[in-house]
Amino acid sequence: MGIPTTPVLKGIVKQVLSGDSIVIRGQPKGGPPPERTLYFTNVAAPKLARRPNAQITRFIQEDEPFAWEAREFLRNKIGGKEVFFTVETKVASTGRDYGTVYFGGNDIESSENLTESMISLGLLEVRKENVKSADENIQKLNVLEETAKAAKVGKWNLEIAHTKCREITWFIESPRNFVEQFKGKPVDAIIEQVRDGSTVRLFLLPSFHYITLMISGIKCPYFKRDGEDVIEEPFASQARFFVESRLLQRDVQVILETVSNDNFVGSVIHPKGNIAEQLLREGFARCVDWSMAVVTAGSESLRAAERHSKENRLRIWKDYTPPVPNTSGDASEPQTYTAKVVEIVLGDTLVLKTPDGSFKRVSLSSIRPPRSDTQSGDDTRKIRPLYDIPYMFETHEFLRQKLIGKRVTVSVDYQQPARDGFPTRILATVTAAGGINIAEALVNKGLATVVRYRQDDDQRASSYDALLLAEQRAIKNGKGVHSHKETPLHRVTEVTGDAGKARQFLPFLQRAGVVDAIVDYVFSGSRLKLYIPKETCLVTFLLAGISCPRAARVLPNGQEIPGDEGGKEALQYTKENCLQREVKVEVESIDKGGNFIGWLYLSDGGVNLSVQLVEHGLSSVHFSADRSSHSSKLHAAAELAKSSRLGIWKDYVEQETPNPETVESDTTERTLNYRVALVTEVIDSGDLSSQFYAQWDDCGTQLEAMAQQLQLEYKRTPPTPGAYRPRVGDICAAVYNHDSLWYRAKVERVHPGGGTATVRFIDYGNGDDVVACTAPRSLSHIQITDTISSI
């Protein structure tokens, strides 16, 4: 073919549409360059199959023979490369440009005429209207075509022509099963279209499955339709050109990882690198959590690339403002430390004891424990989260067995400030022995779900992507909360505070001897709440043989009751050694309140907790211990604590036993002091002894004034019914049933249900069962009456 008379142009082949048409673009200058479609003049290539479209029926759905070979010849030869071309004809009706493409040289003369080459290979034919043309160039093409026909090359080889048609699968019926077939293995592919920076259409080879692939782990700005208009997000065109210039019609490999709305999600592997990582590094994309979990190569490199573009404020991050770190307010406090787990609070919070002896409450980052699916108002009974929320018990047990009493490594991720009445919450990644990420282990077993964040929220777990991947596995395997099976039920009988139920369980527990139990809660040093798996019940358990000081406590009405000296230390000791641990208990009896009394043995060597508390000076020996087989151990422990001045014995002074030989007889005559008294009540105990109450005669006026003041005070401000819960030994004010007046009293017994109590009126000595009683507001210290014993 001679030298063209039309201007010679130069451009880069963006895409080969078919054997006789290509898209040529210019050099980019500040954005995507202009482009044009050029059709080869005077020739026609076999037609490629087109994807079926309900609105356009003229598209053929099968290749003509050698259509794919013609397209591939051009793609492999000039795809993405610079070529020379001329535009010889422009058709106004269709807007098409027809011309000739040259490749391989420094100018037209030294370059290959691709039209001539393809005709020689039997991949193009001269249009029939040009067969008899006198044009020198067309005549040359006719000669080349006749030569190709004579040699039976390309489409002129009719014997093999029928084998040169692709069998294309345009639609895949079960995308998820299709993904499973490849099991994460790379598949050869050719990118056919770049819809936006993170979505491409491609052919899988050699099967010719046509799929839409969303690049996993990222999302680029995209184009969206609004009626007839196309709305472009900022940097959408630049992101698409970035991918087109590197991947369009290139040989790549893809890894199919999952499916989203019938679109495949996967990674594109190119010899020159990961396109997702490059898009992130250049600021054309952002990481997305929902598909980050399935990225085969891992998320670390993608997250690092995104951080780079954020720090340099590239493109979509040009207005990025780094968030203020929301960790501990104390800069001197370490953000990574080791601690001992002492308590599990439901499914995602731990109480830790640090090496300096302080206690911290830490929640696991970025996970959410099982939730109740009961709507408010659907169930009137009291909800017990541990037993009534599906899978909460399994979550709690997993953490308890794995962590209680063990040392863990804590890495603080962020902190949620106090709000809506809730305190500041520390969120951290907790790692157990062997490098086990506790949050990841929970999610992997389906015992927790992963929290989803806004795209601009960086406050999350350092291992967030691993959590997402673990959740994907749990969902796929149908574990825990993702299971379609019936949720497990835990029917646990609450015996605590119910004397009737407690008496029903007593014979079973006494006959069982030593039984296994789990300490559910610690009220004080000697009062615990136990879960007994064998009987599936919750009971209140009192340690036998000791008298333990009480810790400070808050009543349901908000009233604070101060604790006894040493009560706090006893409570803490029992908590650290027993709380949420497996123990053995031996039930001996039950008190009138339905609390079981017995012995508790720690799992470490079967140590008796009662003996331990006494030995550490945190309890004293109760007289009832003398009837037990542990009496000698308890008394020996008490002597050891006294001699070491431990706990409640820190100020103990051992009394010297007087020598009888040195004691002089006391001949001093006793001085008698007589006072006039009025006997108000005589109590006959049924044996030779008796008691009587007497009022001092000189206190009569004081008694009358106090009585008037009591009536006036409770008449002005009557006590709120139910606000006071009487306890045995309390000094209170009570209404005497015979005259309906208020008197000072002492609680001797609280009846089951707490509605009534037996009291003794301390100013008169008589007793009564009363309904109305309240804590005294004043006058509780005045002594009017004495109790005197007589034989």
Sequence and secondary structure as in RCSB ss.txt:
>XXXX:A:sequence
MGIPTTPVLKGIVKQVLSGDSIVIRGQPKGGPPPERTLYFTNVAAPKLARRPNAQITRFIQEDEPFAWEAREFLR
NKIGGKEVFFTVETKVASTGRDYGTVYFGGNDIESSENLTESMISLGLLEVRKENVKSADENIQKLNVLEETAKA
AKVGKWNLEIAHTKCREITWFIESPRNFVEQFKGKPVDAIIEQVRDGSTVRLFLLPSFHYITLMISGIKCPYFKR
DGEDVIEEPFASQARFFVESRLLQRDVQVILETVSNDNFVGSVIHPKGNIAEQLLREGFARCVDWSMAVVTAGSE
SLRAAERHSKENRLRIWKDYTPPVPNTSGDASEPQTYTAKVVEIVLGDTLVLKTPDGSFKRVSLSSIRPPRSDTQ
SGDDTRKIRPLYDIPYMFETHEFLRQKLIGKRVTVSVDYQQPARDGFPTRILATVTAAGGINIAEALVNKGLATV
VRYRQDDDQRASSYDALLLAEQRAIKNGKGVHSHKETPLHRVTEVTGDAGKARQFLPFLQRAGVVDAIVDYVFSG
SRLKLYIPKETCLVTFLLAGISCPRAARVLPNGQEIPGDEGGKEALQYTKENCLQREVKVEVESIDKGGNFIGWL
YLSDGGVNLSVQLVEHGLSSVHFSADRSSHSSKLHAAAELAKSSRLGIWKDYVEQETPNPETVESDTTERTLNYR
VALVTEVIDSGDLSSQFYAQWDDCGTQLEAMAQQLQLEYKRTPPTPGAYRPRVGDICAAVYNHDSLWYRAKVERV
HPGGGTATVRFIDYGNGDDVVACTAPRSLSHIQITDTISSI
>XXXX:A:secstr
    SS EEEEEEEEEEETTEEEEE   SSS   EEEEEETTEE         SS   S SS  TTHHHHHHHHH
HHHTTSEEEEEEEEEETTTTEEEEEEEESSSSTTTSEEHHHHHHHTTS EE GGGTT   HHHHHHHHHHHHHHH
HT GGG HHHHTTS    B   S HHHHHHHHTT  EEEEEEEEEETTEEEEEETTTTEEEEEEETTEE   EEE
ETTEEEE TTHHHHHHHHHHHHTT EEEEEEEEEETTEEEEEEEETTEEHHHHHHHTTS EE HHHHTT TT SH
HHHHHHHHHHHTT GGGTT       S S TTS SEEEEEEEEEETTTEEEEE TTS EEEEEETTEE       
TTS  S   HHHHSTTHHHHHHHHHHHHTT EEEEEEEEEE  BTTB  EEEEEEEETTTEEHHHHHHHTTSSEE
    TT   S TTHHHHHHHHHHHHHHT GGG  S       EE TT HHHHHHHHHHHHHH EEEEEEEEESSS
SEEEEEETTTTEEEEEEETTEE     EE TTS EE   TTHHHHHHHHHHHHTT EEEEEEEEE TTS EEEEE
E TTTT BHHHHHHHTTS EE GGGGGSTTHHHHHHHHHHHHHTT GGGTT        TTT             
 EEEEEEEE SSS EEEEEEEGGGHHHHHHHHHHHHHHHHHS   TTS    TT EEEEEETTTTEEEEEEEEEE
 TTSS EEEEETTT  EEEES EE   S TT   EEEEEE 
